[in-house]
């Protein structure tokens, strides 16, 4: 089922060599143009199911360059597609010719007028940055989509974005007052009524609508979220032929905007979130019309299945208290005074309980708790990336809308349709306006799966049309739904679409295949079938069926990794290299897109292509994405896999030996620490020697402790004894002393022993020193890492079987036992050890130990990235605050990240990452202690900030009473380290 509009030519794409095109673009004055494999790979997809590779990507610096790009595209007969953050879920931001990426340069708030309540902005401005500019004036831009931390105003205009608070502030089209840009023929666009240049086109568009007023008045603007097709109602004479509002939602198919004037609204003085629980999502939808009588500013639906995904990934502490139920409405009320807010909240709670059939209701008093709940809702698109049936779930039928009073009926019909096609989903969305978001486990890779998916989408369009709804409620039709418009609109309405397109873009160059002359919805799919998976991946990828390809395709493109730093007050690490470079290929999404290109076999890229390795080179392996990415992409693991596949049984980069084998060199050096330190002093004075080892000469080197922890452990801790499952097992712990804690910071291990014993625990050590293999993992030497982990896990297993807890000191090594060991060894032994491995704070919380008082102590904490991502830092915060400390926990990565910041070629990025959070906080001061449990965090704080960081164990030990005398039970044997045996 396809349709074409006669007035619009469309046609095939001109074939122009990439190098010739780039030369032509540069010759006319465009300075930032790229056509390399990496940029074409990262820009071939957005957040949709589609892949269309561009011939070149232009990053315009100003409006004149946009005009030059449009004129060149027209002269060459090439399509041109505008792109903001690339978060389009319908395929609106990809194209086969030239892609204009506005986010890099054209990202300025040009003017903000608090008195008029307006702002003049460039299209690449991120919505959250506009909010930052307006906030000091008590103003805000009304529409607030869930991607507000990275979506651009230009993209919001293209798709007519709405967001959670559209009940109060309307859609983007309600908030755009004017626009400037370029028409498809290269002439200037100015929607101002006094602009003579646009007058003729305005008259032509008005005459198109005047030719069939009845159709426009009856088929358009039937309810608030009718977003499919062109918004022809704004061209009606009674609407004043509002060209600016008409262009909103046209998906870049009619013109290219370079500037917009938007309305700002007064932010309410007080808001409160009320969460209302229901048995089912349809039951929640049924209650919406009743609840809307309470003057809500937001009414969002959320399914338990999305919450369960977050709990599974981050633990129960990641979700604040929710009322009883399996479906919830997040309702917000606003007021100018606290008294009015209390009255509105009370009335809403009463209405929910008495009239709306709620199972339970909870008003959320704390703003921080409300923000955490809103973040769950904003992460819906990513959390829904796995279906309730455990299969990958995709966009495609993502944001259909019906009149709110019919939403419950529609959801029941939709459930029946899902059952008929054996699909599953977890719906969520803007229930107050009848708009439902959903990701579907469409069988795209199965035999006949594409045809089945097409049939489902056609039936879904018929279903929503039957309820008087819209295929799109805010994200545009794009490649996903444009072909379905005949199921929603009459032939006369479609003819008007074609006439409008022909008037503005007669050659069909702007974003072809969208809205008019649509491409088939099953064409250009990014996941059409079988992929070129790795034959023997080293990791087990337990959540992805053992498939590297499935793990790579976890990335759906929602782009949270391209957000700026702190997201709505949340701790986040992802993605430090993006924050440093602002290059798409240095974001988690960009790297995932390139790896998808590799496994899909759809481009020239292979696993050992320079473009792939260049993109991965600046990945810090921080693992922040594994927890902060809503879909759970673990780029650190994927990077290790690529390095493993590329260099297995081949000569490796020098740093894989100098830094990847660091524990081996450390064991040898720690036997003669004075000699080792003297040698490193000499090396520091000879930059050439550091360069030979692949180390940046500007980087400081750590100092070996005079006496490693293991050298006199028998005098400081109870040595290992025969392991038996006796009644005392619950009071015993085995301390996992890693290479770094042993050789460089033995005081941390000593303090951990003291604190654990103060908590009433018996501390034991393994009979032989062990290594988790972290540095081998990060450098992709996975065969050796697996051998080391096998020995370590086998040594720990008898303790775990006896009920003894494993306590880690170094967060990164603890994280290996908790996560990487399971994925590398893939057996029950590793899983059992992982389940019994804890951080110091977690163990102290388990035994209910009351720490020494830290009242008034100002703690600046830099949580290690692996601590944040794998274990979570909540137990540490709770312990410190429970002891009375004032805690400031920094978001983001320190920038050293193990061997990353030491390697030559990484120094500038390492410093740039540190400048995001750590270094400004150190310069600001106002703290009494810097907490750095991670060895790399401690080095970075010292090397770049001159701060002496401490481990949590040291801080607690310093505030204990006199140290008790620990009875020694004999030191561990001094047999060679297993690494020595391995390498010998």
Buried (B, 14 or more C-beta within 10 A) or exposed (E): EEBEBEBBBBEEBBEBEEEEBBEBBEEEEBEBBBBBBBBBBBBBBBBBBBBBBBBBBBBBBEBEBBBBBBBBBBEBBBBBBBBBBBBBBBBBBBBBBBBBBBBBBBBBBEEBEEEEBBBBBBBBBBBBBBBEBBEEBEBBBBBBBBBBBBBBBBBBBBBBBBBBBBBBBBBBBBBBBBBBBBBBBBBBBBBBBEBEEBEEBBEBBBEBBBEBEEBBBEBBBEBBBBBBBBBBBBBBEEBEBBBBBBBBBBBBBBBBBBBBBBBBBEBBEBBBBBBBBBBBBBBBBBBBBBBBEBEBBBBBBBBBBBBBBBBEBBEEEBBBEBBEBBBBBBBBBBBEEEEBBBEBBEBBBEBBBEEBBBBBBBBBEEEEEBBBBBBBBBBBBBBBBBBBEEBBBBBBBBBBBBBBBBBBBBBBBBBEBBEEBEBBBBBBBBBBBBBBBBBBBBBBBEEEBBEBBBEBBBBBBEBBBBBBBBBBBBBBBBBBBBBBBBBBBEEEBBBBBBBBBBBBBEBBBBBBBBBBBBBBBBBBBBBBEEBEBBEEBBBBBEBBEBBBBBBBBBBBBBBBBBBBEBBBEEBBBBBBBBBBBBBBBBBBBBBBBBBBBBBBEBBEBEBBBEBBBBBBBBBBBBBBBBBBBBBBBBBBBBBBBBBBBBBBEEEBBBBBBBBBBBBBBBBEBBBEBEEBBEEBEEBBEEEEEBEEBBBBBEBEBBEBBEEBBBBBBBEBBBBBEEBEEEEEBEBBBBBBBBBBBBBBBBBBBBBBBBBBBBBEBBBBBBBBBBBBBBBBBBBBBBEBBBBBBBBBBBBBBBBBBBBBBBBBBBBBBBBBBBBBBBBBBBEEBBBBBBEBBBBBBBBBBBBEBEBBEBEEBBBBBBBBBBBBBBBBBBBBBBBBEEBEBBBBBBBBBBBBBBBBBBBBEBBEBBBBBBBBBBBEBBEEEEBEBBBBBBBBBBBBBBBBBEBEBBBBBBBBBEEBEEBEEBEBEEBBEEEEBBBEEBEE
